[in-house]
Amino acid sequence: SSGINAEYGGQTSIDMFSYDVNRYHPDCTKDDSWILERSHEAYAKNYAMIFIHDENLAKRDMRTDALHDKLLSKGCVFQQRQGFERPGWFAVDSINQPEKKPYDWYGAYGNVKHEKYSYRDYLEEDYTVKVKGGK
């Protein structure tokens, strides 16, 4: 049993909003590759440690606004919400500007993981310095 039971009058005992596919933007739900990549990433990262600047890697730059390229040139690091790239923070130098690479499926299904990926290096450094007390 899933633990979700309809009570008298057809109402459930919990809020079902998080299970409703209609909460996603139509641009996302009509794109099969977005659904496959994001579903895979959600499953792959289900028990992963969460880092402060960690963002989803699947299907980036799907929805952008008119200022996207201008902000990017000024060092903006974007966050993705509902398939929309929004400004997250600004990198002070190009070293902290993570590059966006195509989704590599975390090395699954015969895909090779990105060998050189500055974003992963940045997260590892962030974890080492803030959590383990390194440097």
N, C-alpha and C positions, 0 to 999 in steps of 0.2 A: 504494500500500500504506500502511496506517495505522501500520505498524511494530509492531503487536501480533500476535505469532505464538504459537499454542498449541504448546507443546513436548510431548515424549513424556509421556503420562499425563494430557493435557488441561490442564496448568498453563501459565500465561503467564509471560513473563520479567519482567513488571512488575506492581505492585500495582493491581488493577482496582477497588478500593474507590471511588475518586473518580468512576468511571463508573456506579456502581450506583444506580439511582433509589430503591432501598429504604432508602438512608441518610437520606432526607427523611422528616419526620414525616407520618403519614397525613392529618392535617388539611391539609397543604400539597398533597399529591399528588392529593387528591380535589377541590380547588378549581381549576377551569380558569382563572379570572382570575388566580390567584396564579402559575400556571405561565406564562401568557402575559406578564404584566407582568414577572416576575422574569427570564424568559428574554430578553425584549427589553432589559431594563436591563443584564443581564450582557453581552450582545452590544454594546450601545451604549457601555459603559464598559470594554470589553476592553483598549483601549490608552490609557485616560485616566490622567492623573496622579492618584495617590492622596494624599489629604490626611488629616491626623491624626484629624479628627472626622467624616470622610465616612462616611455610612451609606447603605444602600440606601433608596430612596424608595418602591419599589413595595410595595403591600399591607402597609402599616403597621397596627398595632393589630389584627392578625388573632387573636393569642392573647395574652391578658394574665392576670395573676394578681389576687388579691383586694386587694393593696396598690397596684396600678397608679395609681388615681386619687389616693390619698393622697400617694404619692411625687411624682406629677406636680404636685400643688398646692404641694409644697415645693421645686420647681425641678429635679426630676429630668429628665435628658435620657436617653432610652432608646436602647438598641441592639437591633437585631433579629437573632436567630439562630434558624434553623429555624422562622421564622414567629412566634417567641415574643419579646415585648417584655421585655427585662431591663434593670435599672438600669445606666447607663453612667457617668454623672457628674452632679454637681449644678451648675447655673448659679447664680452669685451674684446675678444681677439678671435682670430680665425681658428685657433687650436680648439677652442671650446664650441665651435660651430659644427655640430654633428651633421654629417652628410646623410642624405636619404638614399638608401639603396633599395632595390626591389626585394620583395619578401622572399626569404630563402627557406621557408618552411622549417626552420630550426634544424636543418640538415636531414630532415625526414624524407622518405619516399625517393631516395636516390639523389636528392638535391645536395649540393655542396654548400656548407656554411661559408659566409663571407670570411675570408682569411684576414684581411686588413679592414678593420671597421672601427673608426675613431670613436663612434658612439659607445660601443661596448667597452673600449679602453677608458673612456670618460666615466662610465658607470662604475667600473672596477676601481678606478682611482677614488671616486666619490665614496664608495663603500669603504675602502681601505682607510681613508683619512678620517671620515666622520664616525664610522661604526667601530673600527678596530683601533683607532687612535694612532694610525701610522703617520709618518712624516712629521 
